[in-house]
């Protein structure tokens, strides 16, 4: 049998200011739930100038601060899950690039959110969530709000649109729901601008059939997951954000191709990073 230490860990990106409590809790709980190790990673950008001068002293201070926040995160994890295997790593390099490399051997990459605007994401060197969510090799969890656990039956939301990436999101969502004893809301959003150009009744019937087919093959593997199917009209970001209001998480596929990192991520997951009211989980399409 393969030991947990040789399996893909859950990776938590640790911010340079202080460990994000929500993201740390999510990552630690998921690692414990799966019996996986938790890897804490803090990246320090290498100074471009003479490391013996002012930049060098600043760099050393950043490294000391990085070790401190890694230690703080490890303490938080240890208090919550005393038996969990935890390893902290201080890495030289761009945080986004470091975490994307780590994602190749990870089950999840978990990040907190700094609440940057879209303009700040593109222009700021501190933008990590969008480039990592757009390029990571594994699902990326951005914990911008807590899981909502007060519902009589907790549930996750998964966005479905018929693409290979949304099929991968459905796979991930079923697994997450089963491990939490939660229900699953599968939501297909029909963009409003398309309604005037098709026979509405026929289109709705087709979308409901496709939505049911997308989830149908999971019943045998996840017999305890209760699934509901919803076809709604409106803007995908707005409707999925509304559906996420009381959810444990909203799960979506990554559809973007080429261009800037936000374009590689896709407009819907990018929008949900700003609008969702629970953790957002972005799943890469197969082979991405």
C-alpha positions in Angstrom: 0.0 0.0 0.0 1.2 3.5 -0.8 1.9 5.6 2.3 0.3 9.0 2.7 3.8 10.6 2.6 4.3 9.4 -1.0 0.9 10.6 -2.2 0.1 14.0 -3.6 -0.1 16.5 -0.7 -2.5 19.4 -0.2 -0.4 22.5 -0.7 -1.2 25.8 1.1 0.4 29.0 -0.2 1.3 31.0 2.9 1.2 34.8 2.5 4.1 37.0 3.7 2.0 38.9 6.2 0.4 36.3 8.3 -1.2 32.9 7.8 -4.7 33.3 6.3 -6.9 31.6 8.9 -9.7 30.6 6.5 -7.3 29.1 3.9 -5.2 27.4 6.6 -8.3 25.7 8.1 -9.6 24.6 4.7 -6.3 23.1 3.7 -5.7 21.4 7.0 -9.2 20.0 7.2 -9.0 18.7 3.6 -5.6 17.1 4.2 -6.8 15.4 7.3 -10.0 14.3 5.6 -8.0 12.6 2.8 -5.2 11.3 5.0 -2.7 13.3 3.0 0.3 15.4 4.2 0.0 19.2 4.1 2.7 21.2 2.5 3.1 24.9 3.5 4.9 26.9 0.9 6.1 30.5 1.2 7.9 32.1 -1.8 10.4 34.9 -1.5 11.1 36.9 -4.7 14.8 37.1 -5.4 16.2 40.6 -5.4 17.3 41.7 -8.9 20.2 43.8 -7.6 23.3 43.4 -5.4 22.5 41.1 -2.5 25.2 42.6 -0.4 23.5 46.0 -0.4 20.2 47.4 0.7 18.3 44.8 -1.4 20.3 42.0 0.2 19.3 43.2 3.7 15.7 43.5 2.6 15.9 40.0 1.1 17.2 38.5 4.3 14.4 40.2 6.3 11.8 38.8 3.9 13.3 35.3 4.4 13.1 35.7 8.2 9.6 36.9 7.9 8.8 33.9 5.7 10.1 31.4 8.2 8.0 33.1 10.9 4.8 32.9 9.0 5.5 29.3 8.0 6.0 28.5 11.7 2.8 30.3 12.7 0.8 28.4 10.1 2.3 25.1 11.3 1.2 25.9 14.9 -2.3 26.7 13.7 -2.5 23.4 11.8 -1.0 21.4 14.7 -3.6 22.8 17.1 -6.4 21.8 14.8 -5.1 18.4 13.7 -2.3 17.3 16.0 -1.5 14.1 14.1 -1.4 15.7 10.6 1.9 15.4 8.7 3.0 19.0 8.0 6.1 20.3 6.2 7.0 24.0 5.7 9.1 25.1 2.8 10.7 28.5 2.1 11.4 28.8 -1.7 13.1 31.5 -3.7 11.1 32.7 -6.7 7.9 34.3 -7.8 5.0 33.0 -5.6 2.8 32.2 -8.6 5.5 30.3 -10.5 6.6 28.4 -7.3 3.0 27.3 -6.6 2.3 26.3 -10.2 5.4 24.1 -10.1 4.3 22.6 -6.9 0.9 21.9 -8.3 2.3 19.2 -10.6 2.6 16.9 -7.5 -0.3 18.2 -5.5 -3.9 17.1 -4.9 -5.0 20.7 -4.3 -3.4 24.1 -4.1 -5.1 26.3 -1.5 -4.8 30.1 -1.4 -6.3 32.9 0.6 -7.6 36.0 -1.2 -6.1 39.5 -0.9 -9.3 41.0 -2.4 -7.4 42.7 -5.3 -9.5 44.3 -8.0 -9.2 43.0 -11.6 -6.9 45.9 -12.5 -4.7 45.2 -9.5 -4.5 41.5 -10.4 -3.1 42.3 -13.8 -0.7 45.1 -12.7 0.4 44.0 -9.2 3.3 41.8 -8.5 1.4 40.4 -5.6 -1.3 38.8 -7.7 -1.2 35.1 -7.1 -4.7 33.7 -7.1 -5.5 34.4 -10.8 -2.2 33.1 -12.4 -2.2 30.0 -10.1 -5.8 29.2 -10.8 -5.2 29.7 -14.5 -2.1 27.6 -14.8 -2.0 25.0 -12.0 -1.9 21.3 -12.9 -4.4 20.4 -10.1 -7.6 22.0 -8.6 -7.0 25.4 -7.0 -9.1 26.5 -4.0 -9.3 30.2 -3.3 -10.8 30.7 0.1 -12.2 34.2 0.0 -15.1 33.4 2.3 -15.9 30.6 4.8 -17.7 27.4 4.0 -21.4 27.7 5.0 -22.0 24.8 7.3 -25.3 25.9 9.0 -27.6 24.6 6.3 -29.9 21.7 7.4 -28.1 19.7 4.7 -24.8 21.2 3.6 -24.3 21.4 -0.2 -21.8 22.3 -2.9 -22.5 24.0 -6.2 -20.9 22.8 -9.4 -21.2 24.8 -12.6 -21.9 22.7 -15.7 -21.7 23.8 -19.4 -21.0 20.6 -21.3 -17.3 21.3 -21.7 -14.5 18.8 -20.8 -13.4 21.1 -18.0 -16.9 21.2 -16.5 -17.0 17.4 -16.6 -13.8 17.4 -14.6 -15.4 19.9 -12.2 -18.3 17.5 -11.7 -15.9 14.7 -10.9 -14.2 16.9 -8.3 -17.5 18.1 -6.9 -18.9 14.6 -6.3 -15.7 13.6 -4.5 -15.8 16.7 -2.3 -19.5 16.3 -1.5 -19.1 12.6 -0.6 -16.2 13.3 1.8 -18.3 15.9 3.5 -21.6 14.1 3.6 -23.1 16.9 1.6 -25.5 17.3 -1.3 -24.6 18.6 -4.7 -26.4 21.3 -6.8 -25.5 21.0 -10.4 -26.3 24.3 -12.1 -26.3 25.0 -15.9 -26.7 28.8 -16.6 -28.3 29.7 -19.9 -26.9 33.2 -20.9 -29.8 35.6 -21.3 -28.6 36.9 -24.7 -29.2 33.4 -26.2 -32.8 33.2 -25.4 -34.1 35.4 -28.2 -32.3 33.3 -30.8 -33.7 29.8 -30.1 -36.9 27.9 -29.3 -36.9 28.4 -25.5 -38.9 25.3 -24.6 -36.8 23.0 -26.8 -33.5 24.5 -25.6 -34.5 24.1 -21.9 -35.5 20.5 -22.5 -32.1 19.8 -24.2 -30.1 21.5 -21.4 -31.9 19.6 -18.7 -31.2 16.4 -20.5 -27.5 17.3 -21.0 -27.2 18.3 -17.3 -28.7 15.0 -16.1 -26.4 13.0 -18.5 -23.3 14.9 -17.1 -24.0 13.7 -13.6 -25.6 10.3 -14.3 -22.5 8.2 -14.3 -21.5 9.2 -10.8 -24.4 7.5 -8.9 -22.7 4.1 -8.5 -19.4 5.6 -7.2 -21.2 8.2 -4.9 -24.5 6.6 -4.0 -24.9 8.8 -0.8 -24.6 12.1 -2.7 -28.0 13.7 -3.3 -28.0 15.6 -6.6 -30.3 18.3 -7.8 -30.3 19.7 -11.3 -31.0 23.3 -12.1 -31.1 25.1 -15.4 -31.3 28.9 -14.8 -31.3 31.9 -17.1 -29.0 34.8 -16.6 -25.3 35.7 -16.4 -23.2 32.7 -15.4 -21.1 34.6 -12.8 -24.1 36.3 -11.2 -26.2 33.1 -11.0 -23.4 30.9 -9.7 -22.4 33.5 -7.2 -26.1 33.7 -6.0 -26.2 29.9 -5.8 -23.0 29.9 -3.7 -24.6 32.1 -1.0 -25.1 29.3 1.4 -22.7 26.7 -0.1 -19.7 24.9 1.2 -17.9 25.7 -2.1 -18.6 26.4 -5.7 -16.7 24.3 -8.2 -16.1 25.3 -11.8 -13.9 24.2 -14.7 -11.1 26.2 -16.2 -11.8 26.9 -19.9 -9.6 29.8 -21.0 -6.9 29.3 -23.6 -3.8 31.4 -24.2 -3.4 35.1 -23.7 -3.2 36.7 -20.3 -3.6 34.6 -17.2 -7.2 35.8 -16.7 -8.0 34.6 -20.2 -6.5 31.2 -19.5 -8.6 31.0 -16.4 -11.8 31.9 -18.2 -14.3 34.6 -17.5 -16.7 32.6 -15.2 -14.1 31.3 -12.7 -12.4 34.7 -12.9 -15.6 36.5 -12.0 -16.4 34.1 -9.2 -13.1 34.9 -7.5 -14.6 38.3 -7.0 -18.3 37.5 -6.5 -18.7 34.1 -4.8 -19.7 33.9 -1.2 -17.8 30.7 -0.3 -14.5 29.0 -1.4 -14.1 28.8 -5.2 -12.5 25.7 -6.6 -11.2 25.8 -10.2 -10.6 22.5 -11.9 -8.3 22.2 -15.0 -9.6 20.4 -18.0 -8.2 16.9 -18.6 -4.7 17.1 -20.1 -4.3 20.8 -19.4 
